[in-house]
Structure formats: structure tokens, C-alpha cells
Amino acid sequence: MSLHLSEVLERFLPAYKQAYALNWQQATACTHISQCRTAALGQQLWQCDSCQQQQVVYCSCRDRHCPRCQGQRTRDWIAAQAANLVQAKYFHLVFTLPHELNVMSQYAPEKLYKSLFSAVWQTLSKFASQHLKTAGELGMTAVLHTWGQTLTQHIHLHCLIPGGMLSQTERWQVITKGYLFPVKALSTVFRAKMMQQLREHQLEIPSAETLMSKPWTVFSKACLCKPQTVLRYLGRYTRKGVLHESRLQHIGAESVSFNYRDYQDGNKRKVMTLSGCEFIRRYLSHVLPKGFMRIRHYGLLANRCRRRKLAIIRGQEKKPKSETETKATEPDKPCWHCPHCHVGQLHLASLLIYRPSAIADG
């Protein structure tokens, strides 16, 4: 039997409210998650095109913090990004903030996260502009994650970067080496840029001397070449939620158990048990400010210039995409097979919304 986050909220949220205060973003997220796939948001009537059997499906909340609403949004987003791929290997870099800065996410999350985006892009731009052989402009898709496997604060930025730069004369220069930039040098510049951003936002920096003396983590993964592999990475790191509900193991009278991967112990699967209130506290600590964009595009992939610059790059690529490669970048459209006859497919027949105002915009 599958377990759902809404069951955790139903059982433990009243006790949580007595111990902790909810801000309005957290309260809204809790309401949406609790109502998701229930009659409160309306229903859809699906009908089989073979046996004509009908099936009622309750509407989803579409809140970006709801673990049950990310599947279709992920597929739609990947399909849109397929048109932005270039013929080059891709680099995947991860920039992680020291845990000493986690406290800022509780009282100034928007300023902290904006500082992280800016510091990372300034760091990469600096290295790109000073590169000896292929100096130019990079492209970057950056995705903010604030959680670790045990739902604790682990603020980091995933960056997927095409392996090439566009020079000032608009010449596409492919990076031939197996890494983008030296990781240790990136770490040093990233630390300085981040501290500068925090000061510009007038944020009080805890343990500033300690932060400047310790190395900051920048991790670079192996390059990706095939379009379908790049899209799989995009899907994995973009719309991924805080906790996939398949990880929930048990919801007891006072506690919640879920599995996690222990990266410090050979990636072993383990089970953690938390009190219901502590589980909710950890989960809600990752609710983002309303309207905050956790997926951003920079450089030659920025929204304002992406179409023009990708056209320039494709005009200089050695060979056009083959038909097979093009199809590989297009995810299959989801379809629902009829659970009664197992032959036909279900199609939407009607939609009934009871409370339109309850549906979230994410």
C-alpha cells in the first residue's frame, strides 16, 4: 500500500501548529498537498476508447512543493528544453554552500538563494572570459536544491553547461578537454563571489572568518554527450521534489519512517525514523518564497537571447542532427491504458471543478 505526504499532514499537522508557527507560504503548501487528488479540487471523467468504461480521477493541486504533481510538469519541461540542446558534450557542476549559512534560509531565503545564483554565474563567467584558447560566453541552466537525503538543509546549485563558448565575434568554440575548469580554482573564486554577494545584500554573515578559511565544495561530474542522456539529467535535477512518496516506509502514531541513501557509507539504503512534527518541520523548511524561480538560464541560454544565439551556433555546427538523434530528444507522450480491458486508452471526457480558487499556480 502506497503512503502519501497528505497522510502525514493529516495526522501530525495539528500538533505541529501548536509547537511551530507556519508562514503563509508553508500554510498554503500544506493546504494544497492535503487537498491534492481529492474531491475538494474537482474531478475528471476519463473514458476508454475501446470498452467505453469510465473512470473518475480527482484533480491535482499543481503546487510545486507537492510530491504528487511533478511528473507531468517534468515531462512538459523536458520536451520544451529538447529544442535548446547543442551538439557538444555537457558538463554537470554542483556548487554547495557551507552549512554555516543554512540559518540565513530561515529569515532571508530569497536574498540567500539569489546570492547563490549570482555568485555561481559570476564565477563561471570569470573563468570563461579568461580562458586562454576558447574565451567567450558560456550557457548555463541552473537548478536550486535546498535539501539532502534526510531532508536537512543542504543548499546547492546544479549547473548543466554545454561544452562550448561563443566568442565576441560570435564564433562557436567547442571545449575538447574532459573537464570545464579546475575545481579547486572554481571553489576559491566561488567563495569570494558568494561572500561579496552576501555583503551587497546586507546580510549578517555568521562565522565569516571560519567561512573564508575553509574550502567550499564544487563538484564536477563526468561530461554528457548523448541528447537523451542530457535530457535525463535535466529531468532528474530540475523538477525533482524534496521527497518522492515511494521513500515513505511507515506512518505510525507518533513517527514517520522513510528510506534514504547514505553517501558517506557507500551509498547504502537506510531507513530513518523521525517524530511526526520533526518530519514536517524538515519538509516545510524547503518551501520556497512565492514566485521565486528555482530554475534559471544564463549566458547564451538566457531567455532574452537564446533563440538568436542558438541559431548562430547551429549554423556553425559540423553536421545537422540526424533523424534518430532528433527523435531521441523527444520524450514519449504519456498515455493511460484502460485497467478494465487492457486494450484501449483512457481519454478525458469531462471536467468538473468544485472550487476553482483552490487550484494553485505553484
Phi, psi and omega in degrees: 000127181283144179254152183231151179298329179299329177292323177296315180295319180299324185275322191245347183298320178302318178290325179297319181295335179284336182258333184228155176264136177265131169281171190290332176293318179293319179297320179295317179299318179297318179297315181296315182296321180292327182271348185299134180060036175234170180296343182299333183256004179101180184218157175244143177249117180252143183229139180285138180276003179246301183263355178067010175295146181247150181220133180268132178233128179282147184289153178265164185274337180064020176281136184291347178266358181273125182290347183265000188243014187261344186299303182292323179296324177295314180297318180295318182293318179297318179300322179290324182283343181302329181286349185258006180282146176243164181276082179198159174290156181244147177248140179243112179245146179233121178254123185245135176278144173299147183294344177297339181268357183301327183299331180296333181291347181273332183239344178214057185298318184296317179294321180295313184290322176297321178298320180296312178303312183296316182296319180294314181293321177297322179296310182293323178296322179298314180293322181294319182288338182257007181294136187292316187264322188232045181300137180170205184255130176271170168240147182210135166251118185245137183231125181274128169238139182244003189238159170249185184297332181260017177072009176282167179292122177212083190277120181208161183238122174272130182234122176252120191233124175298142184278065177189163179228147177259116184288172180297335177269013178061043174255128182280120183243112183280137177276120185266338182284166186276002177220161183277293178222158177300129186293318181296320178292320176301317182299317181295314181291321179300317179300314181294318181294320181293317178297322178296318179297318180297321179292321180295329177273006176058042177262136178286121186269116178285136177052053184300318180296319179296318181297321181286337183270342183261151177287143177262148188273123169232122184244131180244123180267166181302149182290153180246142185240315186282140181303319181293330177289320178298316180295323178296320176295318178302313180295324183291323188255352182269295185268009179298131180271178182297318184211118173286134187296342177294345179279344178291127183255323184199139173241107184263192180289331183229354187218167177230133178245139179213154179269156179210163179258123181268100183290339180274356180231052176067031179058031180288144175279127179228169180242132178245139178242125179237155172297155182303318180293320180292322177300313180294321179300314180295318182296313184288343178292348181256008176288123185276157174301145182301133178083356181287129182271113181269355174238121184224151181242140185228163174066227182288353175258004179297146185303323187290338185226003188301313184299315181293316184286327176293326177296320177296316181296315182293333176290342181253355179294147187295322181216146178289160177297135176286164181298322180294318181292323180295316179295329182293337182272357183256107180297146178294140178287135181290146176221149180255119176275144183295126180285350182269304182264343180059020180242307182278180177240150180275137178232145182293124181257322180202163182223129179233115180254122180276319184225084183304326183291346183277347182281129186275157174262007180086000000 
